[in-house]
C-alpha cells in the first residue's frame, strides 16, 4: 500500500521554500544588515576594464582626451563575516594585471604591471537592525600591498583608513542602500570623500535588476606624491547597471557594467564585472 505524505509537513516545506525565495536580492555593494555570527557572504569576481581616453588632471570634467589608453583584468574577492554582538568583518581583496599605452615622441609605448593591489579590511557595527531598515558604521584599513613602481602603479604605497556610514531600506520590490565616508592617508598625503548608492529591483522572484552610482572627490592632496604612485587618488563619477540571479538560496551569480562618465586624473572607459555571491 502506498503511504501518503502528511499535509502538514508538506505545508511547512512549502512555507520554508517560499521564505527562502522571499529573502531580498539586496544591492551588491553597501549592505548595512549585519549577518548572524558564523553567517556571511563571499563574492569572487573578475573585472575587465578598457579605456582609450583619459580625464586630464587639470580639473573635473566629462571631456576625455585621447593620447593614452589602459586595459586591466582584476581578480577580486569581497565579503562579510558575522562575528556576533552586532559586529561583522568586511574585506575587499584585489590583484590583477594592468596594461597601459602612451604615445611618447609619437612612438607607442606599452607598460605592464601585475600582482597584488591595495587590500582592504574593516569592522562593521550595526546600529538599527530591522528587516525593513538598517544602518551601521564601519572602520576600514587599506593596506598598501600593491607596488607603485614600475608604472602603471598597482597601489598607492601608503596606509589609509576609511570610516564609513551605511544605511539601507528593504521592501518587497527590492532595496536601496548607501555607503559614504572619508578615506584619509595616514601620512597626510590626501583625503577623499567616497560614496556609493545601490538600487536593486526585483524583476521576478529570482532575478533582480541592479543599479549603482559611485563617486569620489579628493578634497585635499599633498604635492609630495610622486608620479606613478597616485593609485586611488583621483576624482570620478561612475554609474553602473547589472543583473543578479538567485540560482539557489546559496549561489547567486551577478554581472555589472560600469562606465566612467566624468573625472579627473583617471582613464575614461568601461568595465564589465562577472562574479558569484555565495551565502552561508
Backbone bond lengths (Angstrom), bond angles and torsions (degrees), N, CA, C in turn:
res aa  C-N    CA-C-N  psi(-1)  N-CA   C-N-CA  omega(-1)  CA-C   N-CA-C  phi
1 X - - - 1.464 - - 1.527 108.95 -
2 X 1.341 117.21 135.34 1.460 121.88 179.67 1.519 109.58 -81.12
3 X 1.351 114.59 129.72 1.463 119.54 179.66 1.520 109.43 -91.18
4 X 1.315 116.76 136.37 1.466 121.03 179.04 1.522 109.54 -89.50
5 X 1.327 115.39 147.82 1.461 121.17 177.34 1.516 108.65 -77.71
6 X 1.334 118.35 129.92 1.458 120.14 -179.00 1.519 111.66 -56.53
7 X 1.326 116.20 147.24 1.459 121.19 -176.11 1.522 112.18 -68.02
8 X 1.342 118.09 -36.79 1.465 120.67 -176.64 1.526 112.03 -63.91
9 X 1.369 119.02 -49.74 1.462 117.64 176.38 1.519 112.98 -58.76
10 X 1.345 117.44 -37.50 1.459 119.33 178.30 1.524 110.42 -63.52
11 X 1.317 116.50 -40.22 1.457 120.79 179.37 1.521 110.97 -65.00
12 X 1.348 116.90 -43.87 1.461 120.56 178.88 1.519 111.05 -62.30
13 X 1.334 116.30 -41.83 1.464 119.42 178.93 1.520 110.88 -61.84
14 X 1.331 116.92 -39.12 1.457 119.86 178.63 1.514 112.33 -66.06
15 X 1.349 115.76 -39.11 1.466 119.47 178.50 1.521 110.82 -64.07
16 X 1.337 116.98 -44.26 1.464 120.71 179.97 1.518 110.81 -61.88
17 X 1.341 116.95 -45.09 1.466 120.23 179.95 1.521 110.96 -63.18
18 X 1.324 116.80 -41.08 1.451 119.42 179.14 1.512 112.32 -66.04
19 X 1.335 116.48 -38.40 1.466 119.50 178.49 1.513 111.17 -65.03
20 X 1.323 116.32 -37.93 1.469 119.55 179.35 1.516 110.97 -61.89
21 X 1.339 117.34 -39.67 1.454 120.37 179.67 1.519 111.85 -76.54
22 X 1.329 117.01 -20.89 1.461 119.72 -177.70 1.514 112.76 -82.61
23 X 1.335 118.42 -10.69 1.459 120.31 177.89 1.519 108.72 -59.97
24 X 1.334 119.58 128.78 1.455 120.83 -172.51 1.527 112.19 -59.69
25 X 1.348 115.31 140.07 1.463 121.06 168.98 1.520 106.12 -83.19
26 X 1.314 115.72 87.28 1.453 119.54 -172.12 1.521 111.08 -76.32
27 X 1.328 115.01 165.07 1.458 121.59 -179.21 1.518 110.79 -60.81
28 X 1.344 114.85 155.14 1.460 120.37 -166.35 1.520 113.85 -78.38
29 X 1.323 119.90 -28.75 1.464 120.74 -170.04 1.528 111.62 -95.64
30 X 1.336 115.13 -86.23 1.452 118.85 -178.94 1.523 110.09 -68.67
31 X 1.320 116.65 136.59 1.464 121.07 177.10 1.521 108.63 -150.59
32 X 1.350 117.02 94.14 1.463 119.89 -176.36 1.520 114.16 -76.96
33 X 1.346 118.52 -5.15 1.460 120.49 178.81 1.529 109.70 -76.75
34 X 1.327 116.50 120.68 1.461 121.72 -176.91 1.525 109.16 -84.49
35 X 1.336 119.05 123.44 1.467 119.76 178.03 1.519 111.48 -71.33
36 X 1.319 116.13 157.37 1.458 121.19 177.24 1.520 110.14 -65.45
37 X 1.321 116.04 160.56 1.465 120.81 179.65 1.522 110.01 -57.05
38 X 1.315 116.18 128.57 1.457 121.53 -178.69 1.506 114.59 91.57
39 X 1.341 117.65 -18.01 1.463 121.25 177.66 1.525 109.75 -92.07
40 X 1.325 115.30 163.56 1.450 118.79 178.07 1.511 112.76 174.94
41 X 1.315 114.83 -174.20 1.461 123.33 178.73 1.521 107.91 -139.67
42 X 1.328 116.80 137.31 1.459 122.17 172.74 1.522 107.76 -125.85
43 X 1.338 116.38 136.67 1.462 121.47 -174.65 1.528 110.62 -129.34
44 X 1.321 118.31 91.87 1.465 119.65 170.07 1.523 109.77 -77.59
45 X 1.339 116.09 143.77 1.462 119.74 -177.53 1.519 110.09 -157.06
46 X 1.329 115.27 163.23 1.456 122.26 171.63 1.521 107.14 -123.36
47 X 1.356 115.86 140.56 1.465 121.37 -177.55 1.525 108.56 -126.12
48 X 1.322 115.91 127.16 1.463 122.66 -177.00 1.523 108.69 -115.75
49 X 1.343 116.18 116.49 1.470 121.72 -177.31 1.518 110.21 -116.59
50 X 1.342 115.40 143.68 1.461 120.63 171.33 1.519 108.97 -148.48
51 X 1.327 115.06 133.56 1.453 121.00 175.44 1.510 110.19 -148.53
52 X 1.333 116.80 131.71 1.464 120.50 179.30 1.521 112.36 -111.40
53 X 1.333 116.34 17.07 1.450 122.78 173.82 1.522 108.45 -139.13
54 X 1.340 116.33 166.01 1.462 120.21 -179.17 1.520 110.06 -140.72
55 X 1.337 115.35 144.23 1.454 120.52 171.54 1.532 108.01 -79.69
56 X 1.321 119.25 125.11 1.465 120.81 -176.79 1.515 112.16 -65.65
57 X 1.336 115.30 160.91 1.460 121.40 -176.87 1.519 113.04 -83.91
58 X 1.330 117.91 0.04 1.456 119.87 -175.55 1.509 115.33 -82.14
59 X 1.327 118.94 -10.26 1.455 121.11 -179.62 1.509 111.48 168.90
60 X 1.336 115.91 158.71 1.459 121.40 -178.60 1.524 109.25 -71.46
61 X 1.349 116.88 128.91 1.452 120.37 -174.00 1.520 110.76 -155.62
62 X 1.340 115.17 161.97 1.464 121.11 171.04 1.522 111.34 -97.39
63 X 1.325 117.56 -5.52 1.460 122.36 -177.60 1.522 110.09 -90.82
64 X 1.318 116.17 109.40 1.461 121.75 178.67 1.525 109.70 -94.15
65 X 1.327 115.84 147.05 1.456 122.42 -176.99 1.517 110.40 -112.44
66 X 1.327 114.78 144.30 1.460 119.30 174.10 1.522 109.55 -79.33
67 X 1.325 115.34 165.45 1.462 119.80 -179.76 1.509 112.23 135.72
68 X 1.331 116.29 -23.27 1.463 120.29 175.97 1.521 108.62 -149.56
69 X 1.306 115.88 156.22 1.460 121.06 178.04 1.519 108.83 -142.13
70 X 1.324 114.84 161.21 1.463 120.06 -178.65 1.524 109.18 -148.72
71 X 1.315 115.88 140.71 1.459 121.88 172.71 1.520 107.88 -135.49
72 X 1.318 116.24 149.17 1.462 119.28 -177.87 1.515 110.21 -151.78
73 X 1.313 114.54 152.81 1.461 122.92 170.08 1.523 106.55 -124.90
74 X 1.309 115.79 116.74 1.457 121.01 -176.54 1.525 110.04 -116.08
75 X 1.323 115.43 133.84 1.458 122.05 172.65 1.527 106.98 -103.49
76 X 1.325 115.77 124.98 1.465 120.54 -171.93 1.521 109.95 -134.36
77 X 1.321 115.89 141.45 1.460 122.10 174.53 1.524 107.61 -129.91
78 X 1.323 116.56 117.33 1.456 120.84 174.27 1.523 108.47 -115.39
79 X 1.324 115.77 161.21 1.453 117.47 179.58 1.505 112.92 -178.44
80 X 1.324 114.18 172.60 1.456 122.39 177.08 1.521 107.99 -141.68
81 X 1.332 115.71 140.78 1.461 122.29 -178.58 1.518 108.97 -131.20
82 X 1.328 117.15 117.18 1.451 120.45 176.81 1.515 111.73 -71.69
83 X 1.335 116.91 135.08 1.465 120.96 -179.13 1.528 111.82 -122.91
84 X 1.323 117.89 6.11 1.456 121.33 177.41 1.510 113.31 92.25
85 X 1.332 115.93 166.17 1.468 123.52 179.46 1.530 111.34 58.78
86 X 1.340 117.25 38.41 1.469 123.40 179.72 1.523 112.75 62.71
87 X 1.327 117.32 27.65 1.465 122.15 -179.45 1.523 110.59 -119.89
88 X 1.320 115.41 148.47 1.459 121.20 172.65 1.519 109.20 -144.85
89 X 1.321 115.06 156.12 1.459 122.14 174.34 1.519 107.98 -103.15
90 X 1.339 116.77 129.92 1.454 122.20 176.65 1.521 109.38 -113.81
91 X 1.326 116.57 148.03 1.465 119.47 -179.81 1.519 110.28 -146.86
92 X 1.334 114.58 153.44 1.464 123.28 179.70 1.525 106.76 -143.63
93 X 1.335 116.46 101.32 1.461 123.10 -174.11 1.522 109.06 -110.19
94 X 1.356 116.32 133.23 1.458 120.40 -172.08 1.524 112.22 -138.65
95 X 1.311 114.34 151.01 1.457 122.32 172.25 1.508 108.20 -166.40
96 X 1.326 116.55 160.99 1.455 117.43 -179.85 1.507 112.66 168.57
97 X 1.319 113.81 -157.79 1.461 122.32 -175.41 1.520 108.97 -134.19
98 X 1.336 116.59 129.45 1.462 122.69 -179.66 1.524 108.47 -120.69
99 X 1.318 116.02 131.70 1.463 122.14 179.26 1.522 108.49 -125.99
100 X 1.328 117.49 124.71 1.456 121.73 -179.49 1.523 109.99 -121.52
101 X 1.334 114.72 149.49 1.465 122.35 178.29 1.523 108.06 -126.56
102 X 1.325 116.09 139.61 1.458 121.11 177.51 1.521 109.25 -148.59
103 X 1.338 115.50 148.31 1.466 121.23 175.50 1.520 109.06 -91.26
104 X 1.307 115.71 116.15 1.460 121.47 177.48 1.521 108.28 -117.65
105 X 1.331 114.35 111.75 1.463 120.82 -176.53 1.524 109.96 56.93
106 X 1.366 114.97 41.23 1.466 123.32 178.20 1.524 112.47 65.73
107 X 1.327 117.15 20.27 1.459 121.78 176.97 1.525 108.03 -116.94
108 X 1.348 118.44 117.76 1.470 120.23 178.40 1.529 110.86 -62.73
109 X 1.323 115.76 128.01 1.461 121.57 -179.23 1.524 109.14 -125.47
110 X 1.328 116.10 130.34 1.462 121.52 -179.50 1.519 110.19 -109.86
111 X 1.331 115.96 141.56 1.463 122.33 176.32 1.520 108.17 -131.91
112 X 1.328 116.02 141.07 1.459 121.26 -176.82 1.522 109.69 -132.39
113 X 1.329 116.53 135.94 1.462 122.89 172.81 1.522 108.44 -133.20
114 X 1.313 116.56 144.51 1.464 120.29 177.03 1.518 109.17 -147.02
115 X 1.328 116.02 152.39 1.457 121.35 179.61 1.512 111.27 139.82
116 X 1.326 115.40 -161.61 1.460 121.05 178.63 1.516 110.59 -70.14
117 X 1.330 115.71 151.38 1.449 122.36 171.87 1.524 108.45 -113.99
118 X 1.329 117.06 179.03 1.461 119.36 -179.64 1.531 109.95 -61.85
119 X 1.339 116.04 137.01 1.468 122.25 -175.49 1.525 110.00 -110.37
120 X 1.337 115.60 152.06 1.465 120.73 -175.28 1.521 110.76 -131.62
121 X 1.324 116.11 136.64 1.457 121.95 175.22 1.522 107.87 -141.14
122 X 1.341 116.30 143.74 1.449 119.19 -176.16 1.514 112.81 -148.13
123 X 1.330 115.13 163.13 1.457 123.65 176.61 1.517 108.06 -113.96
124 X 1.340 116.42 124.15 1.458 122.98 -174.33 1.528 109.45 -112.87
125 X 1.336 117.22 130.20 1.464 122.42 -179.78 1.523 109.54 -118.78
126 X 1.334 116.32 123.51 1.450 121.35 -179.16 1.519 112.28 -77.94
127 X 1.312 117.17 135.14 1.457 123.21 176.93 1.530 108.96 -97.12
128 X 1.322 117.58 -82.46 1.463 122.03 172.91 1.521 107.81 -95.77
129 X 1.332 117.02 128.09 1.458 121.59 -177.45 1.526 109.28 -132.40
130 X 1.329 116.83 94.70 1.456 121.93 174.27 1.525 108.36 -126.34
131 X 1.331 116.22 171.64 1.464 119.47 -179.51 1.523 111.84 -67.14
132 X 1.328 117.15 -29.70 1.467 120.61 -175.44 1.516 113.57 -98.20
133 X 1.334 117.83 -23.24 1.471 120.81 -179.35 1.520 109.64 -146.68
134 X 1.325 114.84 142.86 1.464 120.28 175.57 1.519 109.02 -150.50
135 X 1.324 115.28 149.39 1.461 119.98 169.19 1.520 108.96 -144.26
136 X 1.316 115.85 161.72 1.462 120.80 -175.11 1.518 109.43 -159.40
137 X 1.326 115.21 164.03 1.462 121.90 173.98 1.525 108.21 -122.31
138 X 1.322 115.58 143.00 1.458 121.86 -174.48 1.515 109.83 -132.17
139 X 1.328 116.46 141.42 1.457 121.76 170.13 1.520 107.76 -117.60
140 X 1.332 116.09 114.59 1.455 122.49 -178.74 1.520 110.65 -106.30
141 X 1.315 115.67 146.15 1.462 122.87 173.15 1.521 107.74 -118.73
142 X 1.333 116.79 128.93 1.462 121.80 179.23 1.527 107.78 -104.39
143 X 1.331 115.30 118.70 1.465 122.98 -176.29 1.526 108.81 -93.79
144 X 1.342 118.86 126.18 1.468 121.32 -177.31 1.523 112.39 -77.40
145 X 1.336 116.54 70.80 1.462 120.93 -178.53 1.522 112.81 -83.61
146 X 1.334 117.89 -20.91 1.460 121.36 -178.83 1.517 111.66 -84.18
147 X 1.305 115.84 137.24 1.462 119.26 -179.09 1.527 110.56 -76.41
148 X 1.326 115.95 154.41 1.462 122.11 -178.35 1.522 112.76 -101.21
149 X 1.320 118.07 -16.65 1.464 122.02 179.52 1.520 108.47 -134.26
150 X 1.333 117.70 146.18 1.469 127.47 -5.08 1.518 111.63 -75.71
151 X 1.317 116.00 169.51 1.456 121.87 177.50 1.528 109.76 -71.65
152 X 1.338 118.19 143.61 1.470 129.57 5.08 1.526 112.05 -78.69
153 X 1.328 115.27 141.29 1.456 121.10 -177.65 1.522 111.04 -69.85
154 X 1.332 115.10 146.79 1.464 121.71 175.66 1.525 111.90 -102.45
155 X 1.328 117.59 -2.82 1.455 121.03 -179.71 1.510 110.92 -165.38
156 X 1.317 115.35 -176.55 1.462 121.31 -178.97 1.519 112.75 -92.34
157 X 1.329 117.02 -21.55 1.457 119.74 -175.38 1.511 113.37 75.98
158 X 1.328 117.96 13.96 1.458 121.46 -175.44 1.531 110.51 -139.84
159 X 1.342 115.33 142.28 1.455 121.04 174.15 1.527 109.06 -73.19
160 X 1.328 115.93 146.49 1.456 120.37 174.99 1.523 109.74 -149.00
161 X 1.318 115.68 160.68 1.463 122.34 176.15 1.520 108.22 -125.18
162 X 1.332 115.53 152.32 1.461 120.31 -179.04 1.523 110.11 -143.46
163 X 1.339 117.85 99.80 1.467 119.71 171.06 1.526 109.48 -78.49
164 X 1.334 116.32 133.86 1.465 122.15 -177.39 1.520 110.84 -126.11
165 X 1.323 114.72 154.68 1.461 122.52 168.36 1.519 107.45 -117.71
166 X 1.340 116.94 130.73 1.455 122.36 179.14 1.527 109.62 -120.22
167 X 1.318 115.74 144.82 1.465 120.65 176.96 1.518 108.62 -152.03
168 X 1.332 116.09 152.65 1.455 118.97 179.97 1.509 112.54 -163.93
169 X 1.330 114.88 156.18 1.457 122.33 173.09 1.523 108.24 -121.19
170 X 1.324 116.04 146.78 1.460 122.09 178.49 1.519 108.45 -128.64
171 X 1.322 116.01 129.07 1.455 122.93 -178.80 1.525 108.82 -133.78
172 X 1.339 118.13 169.75 1.467 119.23 177.17 1.525 113.73 -58.02
173 X 1.341 117.98 -28.62 1.465 120.79 -179.04 1.522 112.88 -79.57
174 X 1.353 117.85 -16.89 1.457 120.39 -177.44 1.514 111.28 151.55
175 X 1.329 116.54 -147.25 1.458 120.69 -177.83 1.520 110.15 -150.46
176 X 1.334 114.47 156.96 1.458 122.96 175.50 1.519 107.37 -134.79
177 X 1.329 117.14 123.02 1.455 121.16 -177.90 1.520 110.10 -133.77
178 X 1.326 115.47 160.21 1.453 121.23 176.98 1.517 109.83 -146.99
179 X 1.315 115.21 153.54 1.457 122.36 171.99 1.519 107.27 -139.71
180 X 1.330 116.61 135.49 1.458 121.57 -179.51 1.518 108.79 -143.85
181 X 1.322 115.67 144.33 1.455 119.60 -179.97 1.509 111.78 -172.19
182 X 1.318 115.20 -178.24 1.460 122.78 -179.73 1.521 109.04 -121.50
183 X 1.333 116.27 124.70 1.463 121.17 175.44 1.519 108.45 -94.92
184 X 1.333 115.83 121.94 1.460 121.50 -175.46 1.522 109.96 -120.62
185 X 1.327 116.45 122.32 1.455 121.28 176.53 1.527 108.87 -76.75
186 X 1.327 115.95 130.87 1.457 120.32 -170.84 1.519 113.11 -67.41
187 X 1.342 117.69 -22.58 1.460 119.19 177.49 1.525 112.10 -88.86
188 X 1.333 116.99 7.59 1.454 120.89 178.78 1.505 114.64 79.38
189 X 1.347 117.75 11.91 1.461 120.32 -175.11 1.522 112.49 -67.75
190 X 1.341 117.37 -34.70 1.462 119.21 -176.60 1.518 110.14 -164.23
191 X 1.323 115.14 158.48 1.459 123.17 171.52 1.522 107.87 -135.33
192 X 1.326 115.95 133.64 1.456 121.28 -178.20 1.522 110.80 -125.54
193 X 1.324 116.01 146.88 1.453 122.52 166.05 1.521 107.40 -100.75
194 X 1.344 117.06 128.39 1.462 121.96 -176.16 1.525 109.03 -131.26
195 X 1.327 116.90 138.78 1.466 120.85 -179.02 1.521 109.97 -149.05
196 X 1.335 115.52 146.16 1.460 122.65 175.92 1.524 108.89 -136.54
197 X 1.325 116.55 133.68 1.459 123.07 173.76 1.523 107.87 -117.41
198 X 1.331 116.75 128.67 1.463 122.75 -178.60 1.525 110.26 -120.11
199 X 1.322 115.57 139.40 1.458 122.22 176.03 1.519 108.95 -129.33
200 X 1.335 116.36 134.07 1.458 121.86 177.08 1.522 108.76 -128.12
201 X 1.336 116.72 123.33 1.462 122.52 -179.06 1.517 109.33 -117.50
202 X 1.323 116.97 126.58 1.457 121.47 -179.84 1.531 110.21 -75.43
203 X 1.321 116.58 114.85 1.461 121.13 173.81 1.522 110.68 -83.54
204 X 1.320 116.01 -41.47 1.460 123.56 173.29 1.520 106.87 -138.70
205 X 1.333 117.07 -173.94 1.465 120.36 178.58 1.523 111.36 -68.04
206 X 1.330 117.32 -20.48 1.461 120.46 -177.17 1.527 113.89 -115.35
207 X 1.319 117.95 -16.92 1.460 121.35 -173.55 1.519 110.38 -116.38
208 X 1.339 115.96 133.36 1.462 121.29 179.50 1.521 109.90 -129.13
209 X 1.324 115.24 139.90 1.459 122.52 172.02 1.519 107.79 -91.61
210 X 1.331 117.36 128.74 1.456 121.27 -177.77 1.519 110.16 -116.92
211 X 1.312 115.42 146.32 1.451 122.36 175.49 1.516 109.66 -136.12
212 X 1.316 116.14 151.48 1.461 120.12 -176.04 1.522 109.92 -150.71
213 X 1.323 115.89 144.96 1.460 122.03 169.96 1.522 107.59 -130.77
214 X 1.337 116.00 122.36 1.463 122.38 177.73 1.519 108.14 -113.29
215 X 1.340 116.58 135.53 1.459 121.42 178.78 1.519 109.56 -139.23
216 X 1.327 115.54 142.51 1.461 121.08 176.49 1.523 108.50 -139.81
217 X 1.323 115.83 136.72 1.459 122.65 179.46 1.522 108.99 -131.31
218 X 1.323 116.56 119.73 1.460 121.39 176.17 1.520 107.98 -83.22
219 X 1.335 116.30 111.65 1.463 119.59 -175.20 1.520 112.41 -94.44
220 X 1.342 116.84 -15.85 1.467 119.89 176.45 1.520 108.37 -151.56
221 X 1.322 116.18 133.39 1.457 120.63 -179.79 1.515 109.71 -144.17
222 X 1.325 115.99 130.69 1.455 121.98 177.28 1.517 109.97 -80.69
223 X 1.309 116.49 147.07 1.457 120.44 177.71 1.508 113.58 -79.25
224 X 1.345 117.50 4.61 1.461 120.16 -176.51 1.517 112.75 -86.90
225 X 1.331 118.31 -6.73 1.460 120.40 -178.40 1.520 109.10 -74.58
226 X 1.321 119.01 119.76 1.467 120.84 -176.30 1.515 111.58 -73.35
227 X 1.348 118.00 153.30 1.465 120.90 174.91 1.528 110.42 -58.20
228 X 1.337 115.05 142.10 1.457 119.25 -178.91 1.507 113.45 89.86
229 X 1.343 117.46 -10.86 1.461 120.81 179.37 1.526 111.11 -113.41
230 X 1.332 117.17 14.64 1.458 120.59 -176.39 1.522 112.20 -66.73
231 X 1.350 116.27 -40.72 1.456 119.53 177.51 1.514 112.70 56.44
232 X 1.336 116.62 -113.46 1.459 121.87 -175.21 1.521 113.09 -87.56
233 X 1.318 118.87 9.68 1.459 120.48 -175.93 1.524 109.16 -89.95
234 X 1.327 115.89 99.83 1.455 122.36 -178.35 1.517 107.98 -163.52
235 X 1.332 116.81 175.13 1.459 123.51 170.33 1.523 107.65 -116.07
236 X 1.333 117.16 141.24 1.457 118.91 -172.75 1.525 111.37 -161.05
237 X 1.349 115.36 145.16 1.463 123.46 165.05 1.523 106.77 -125.57
238 X 1.345 116.64 124.77 1.461 121.10 -174.48 1.533 110.25 -137.81
239 X 1.334 118.81 103.15 1.463 121.04 172.12 1.525 110.75 -82.99
240 X 1.336 115.03 162.40 1.465 120.39 -178.93 1.520 109.16 -153.37
241 X 1.334 115.16 156.82 1.457 122.19 175.91 1.520 107.92 -141.14
242 X 1.341 116.53 146.26 1.456 118.41 -177.21 1.516 112.53 -162.92
243 X 1.325 114.89 -173.34 1.456 123.20 -180.00 1.521 109.43 -135.07
244 X 1.323 116.31 145.11 1.461 123.03 172.74 1.524 108.42 -126.26
245 X 1.330 115.91 132.48 1.468 121.79 -176.46 1.521 109.15 -119.27
246 X 1.333 117.04 123.00 1.452 121.11 177.03 1.528 108.15 -84.02
247 X 1.332 115.83 91.22 1.459 120.12 179.27 1.522 110.32 -68.53
248 X 1.336 115.90 -47.54 1.460 123.40 172.47 1.521 107.41 -139.87
249 X 1.318 116.60 -178.82 1.457 120.12 176.12 1.519 111.21 -62.27
250 X 1.326 117.14 -27.62 1.464 122.46 -175.62 1.523 112.22 -97.24
251 X 1.333 118.05 -41.06 1.457 123.15 -171.25 1.524 110.31 -102.80
252 X 1.351 116.31 125.26 1.459 121.07 -179.24 1.531 109.89 -137.92
253 X 1.333 118.51 92.92 1.468 120.64 176.28 1.530 110.71 -65.44
254 X 1.337 115.78 152.58 1.460 120.21 178.09 1.523 109.92 -149.15
255 X 1.325 115.31 157.68 1.457 122.10 171.56 1.514 108.30 -139.90
256 X 1.342 115.00 152.46 1.459 121.21 -176.88 1.523 108.23 -146.27
257 X 1.337 115.81 136.75 1.464 121.18 177.13 1.522 108.00 -117.47
258 X 1.337 116.82 121.65 1.458 123.12 -174.77 1.526 110.10 -116.93
259 X 1.341 116.30 148.20 1.462 121.80 178.12 1.526 108.88 -136.18
260 X 1.328 116.74 128.61 1.459 121.75 173.40 1.528 107.90 -80.14
261 X 1.326 117.83 108.01 1.466 120.94 -173.71 1.521 112.77 -99.20
262 X 1.325 118.25 -21.03 1.460 121.37 179.07 1.519 108.21 -157.00
263 X 1.333 115.53 148.97 1.453 117.26 -179.37 1.509 113.16 179.08
264 X 1.326 113.55 -171.66 1.460 122.55 178.44 1.518 108.21 -153.36
265 X 1.336 116.26 125.04 1.457 120.44 177.64 1.513 114.31 71.93
266 X 1.337 118.07 29.67 1.459 121.84 -179.72 1.526 108.38 -150.38
267 X 1.325 116.58 154.96 1.457 120.57 179.53 1.527 111.23 -71.27
268 X 1.322 115.29 140.14 1.457 121.19 167.90 1.519 107.47 -82.89
269 X 1.316 116.45 144.45 1.455 118.91 -178.77 1.511 110.45 167.20
270 X 1.314 115.51 -169.62 1.459 121.51 -178.36 1.520 109.70 -130.77
271 X 1.326 115.52 158.12 1.462 121.01 -178.42 1.521 109.59 -140.15
272 X 1.320 115.16 135.66 1.457 122.36 175.43 1.518 108.63 -107.20
273 X 1.320 115.75 130.47 1.460 121.78 -177.89 1.523 108.97 -120.27
274 X 1.327 116.27 124.97 1.461 122.92 179.10 1.519 108.78 -124.76
275 X 1.333 117.14 130.69 1.455 118.91 -178.69 1.512 111.96 -164.45
276 X 1.313 114.57 -173.45 1.457 121.06 178.54 1.525 108.29 -143.37
277 X 1.332 116.53 135.53 1.457 122.22 175.06 1.524 108.51 -96.73
278 X 1.327 115.87 126.06 1.460 122.14 179.57 1.526 107.92 -110.93
279 X 1.324 116.56 113.53 1.460 122.26 -179.46 1.531 109.47 -97.02
280 X 1.322 116.39 135.64 1.468 120.13 -179.17 1.518 110.61 -141.26
